[in-house]
Each structure stands twice: as C-alpha cells, then as structure tokens.
Amino acid sequence: MRLSTIQNKAYKALVSIPAWQQNLLDDSMDFTNSITSVQEAYSRVPLIYRAVKMRCDALSSVPIKVFSGDTAVDWPYKADIRDLVWKTEAALLGEGRAFILKLKNNVRVLDLQYLNPFTVTVTPGDDGTLTFTQHGRRWPQDDIIYIKEFSYNDDLTSGISTVQACLNDAALMNYQTRFASRFFEGGAMPITLWSVDGSITEDEQ
C-alpha cells in the first residue's frame, strides 16, 4: 500500500506489487545504473572483474625467455615485460585490441609503452597502411605493435573482445544483484517454512 498526497489531501492506493519492488523498477529507469560499456562491466560485475584478472594473472605468470637468434638474452627494455603481457591480455579481453608504442630514436627501439586501447583510433590509408591516433598524437604503422582479436566485420581496425560479447549477460548479473539488494533494503524477509512431526497446540503454533 502506498500513500500519496494530492492538493493537501492524503489518499491510500492499493498496488499489485510491494513498494520495495516499485522502487527497484523506478530505479531501473536510471540508465546510469545499467551496464553499457566494458569499463562498467569490469568495475561493477564481480564475475567479469575476477575472470579478467584470472586470465591476465595466469598469462603473465608463464615463464618468459628472450632469445637473440639461438642465444638466450636479458630483456632489453626498461618496461616490465610481465606488466606488458598483463595489460596486453586485459586490452584484448576488454577492447579486442592492444597497442604498444615503440619508443625509439633514429637508430633503434629504446623502450616499449602500453597504450590504453579505449583511447586509440585506427585509421586505414588508401595504400593499406594504418595510422594510429591518441589524444592528438599520430604514429605510423611501424611505430606501433598492434594486436587485435578476430572480427567478422572488420579485418583492420577493430576486433570483438570477450567482455563485449557478454555485456548483456553482465547487465543481467548486475540487475540481479541490485534486485536482491533492494529486496532486503526495503525490509523484505525471506519466507521460512518449519516442519514438525505430530500435532502441536495452538500456543506452540
């Protein structure tokens, strides 16, 4: 039962659903609570967060050896190779693309830098080469290590990520959590059924 006030007069109205559920439905109209992006799915759906971290942690913990020809050598760059592997896997899981910038002089590559895939734009040229842009900075294809997931629609500029493929499921999991939370926040109690053997007195009931 809900209480409404119209022109300083109080009215009681019967509704077919309890107030806590109506509040939940009203809240669902606030689209800021919906899952519409990979970033939201990762930060608000525990299963997505845990799955991404497990994949990245597992891959970056695999033993790594670097070779120059047939000779094992030390990793030649300042960038932590395990950190690059972790972030590259996270980028592929989230955006379906990973970008690593080659920091170099006129002679050789000096270091490697991970780029946030959500802020990089890939533009194909008429000659088939790619140009990469981030926050106004542009790099030719030779300056970027570019890795992408497969896509049926696009062979060059984008891929379909694992998290993108399950955004609807992530939104459903988020809604179920909100539903249960509102259920108990509104004072709803789970039903408990007791079973006893034999007859009981009215006072015991």
N, C-alpha and C positions, 0 to 999 in steps of 0.2 A: 504494500500500500504506500502510495506517495502523496505528500502533502503539497499543494500548490496554492499560491496567493494571487488572486486576480482582483484588482481595484479594491485593495484592503480587505477582501473577503477570503476566508480560508475554505478550501474545498478539498475533499478527500476523493481520490480516484483509484479504482482497482486496476491493476495492470496484470498481464498474463505472465510476466517474468519478474523475479525479485530485483530490488533496487541495485544490488551489487552487480548483477549481470547487465542491467541497463547502463550503469556507469562504465562497464567494460566496453559495451557497444558504442557509447558516446566517445570513449577514449580512442576506439579504433578509427574514428574519423580523423584523428590527428595523425597525419601522414609522417610526422617526424618520428613516430614510434614504429614505423614499418621498415622492413629490410629491403632497400632498393639498390644497394651497392656492395661491392666486395669488402670495402673498408668497414661498413656497418656489420656485415655478416661476421667478419673476423673479430670485431671488438665486442659484439653483443650476443653471439651464439656460441656457448662453450664448446660444443662439439666441433664446430668449424675451427675455432681457435686451437683446440687441442690437436686436431688432425693435422693442421698446417705445421704446428710446432713439432709434432712427432716425425713427420716426413723430413723436415729441414734438419732437425737434430740428428736423425738417423743417417741421412746422406752426408752431412758434414763431419760425421764421426768415422767414416770409412777411411782406412789408411791411404795416404797420398804419397806417391813418389814422382819426382820430376826428373826427366831424362833429357840430356843433350846428346842426340844420337843414341848410342848404346850405353852411355855413361850416366850414372845417377848423379844429380847435382842438387844444390840447395835451391830453394825457391828464390828467384832473383829480384822480387819486388818487395817494397815495404808493406803493401796491403796484405792483410792476413788472408791466406788462401781459404781457410775454413770459413771465415766470415763471408768471403765472396761466394763460396759454394752455398752457404746457408741462405744468403739473400737472393741468389740467383734462383734457387728452388722456390723460395717464397714468392718471387716475382712471377715465375711460371705458374704456380698454383693459383695466384690471385688474379693476374692480368693476362696470363698466357704469353707474355713476352718478357725478356730480360735484356738489359743493356749494360755493358761495361765499357767505360771510356778508356781509351789508351792515352795516357799522359806521356807525351814524347817530345823530343827535340828534333832537330833536322836529321839526326843520325839513327836514333833507336828509341824504343819504348822504355820510359823510365819507371812507370808505375801504372797501376790499374785502379779505376774508380767506379764503384757501383752507382748507377743512376736509377732514380725512382721511376718505375715503368709507367706509373699513372700520370707522369708529367712530361713524358717524351712523345713527340709526334713524329711519325714516319711518313715521308713523302717520296713516292716513286717518281723518277725522272723519265723523260722520253727515251733516254738511252738504256733504261732498265736498271740504273743505279739508284740507290736510296740515299736520302738526306735525312738527318736526324736533328730535331729541334727541341730545346728545353729552355724555357724562360728567356727566349730571345737569342739564345746561343745556338749556332748551327755547326754541325760536323758532317763531313763526307763519310761515305760508307767505310773507307779504310781506317777511320779513327774509332770505330765502334765494333765491339764484339756483340753481335745481335743473335739472340736465340729466341725462337718462337714455337709455340705449340701448333699443331695442325689445325687448319680450318677448311671446311668445305667451300666457304665463300671467298676466302682471301688467301692467296699464296704468298703475299709480300709483306703487308703492313700490320696484320693482326692475327691473333690466334684465339682459340676458345680455352679458357682456363677451367680447372677443376671446380673452383668456387663459383665461377659464373654459371656453370652448368647446374649447380644445385642451389641457386638463390631462392627459388620458390620453396624448396624444402627447408632452407634456413629460415625463411619468413614464417613458415608454418611452425617450426620449432620455437621461434621467438614468440609467436602468438600463443601457443600452448602454455609457455612459461608465464606470460602476462595473465592469461586466463586463470591459471591456478593461483597466481599471486593475488589477483583481485578477489577471487573467491574467498580466500581466507582473510584478506584485509577487510572485507566487508562484513566479517563476523560469521560467515557461513561455517558450519561444522559438518564433518563427515558423519554419515549415519553408521551407528554401531548396533549390531544385532546379537543379542545374548540368547543362548540356547541352554535350557535346563532339563534335567530328567525328572519325570513325575510331575505331580501337581504342586502349585505354590499358593500361598494365601494371598489375600488381597493386599495386606500390608507389605508383603515381600514384593508384590508387583509394583 
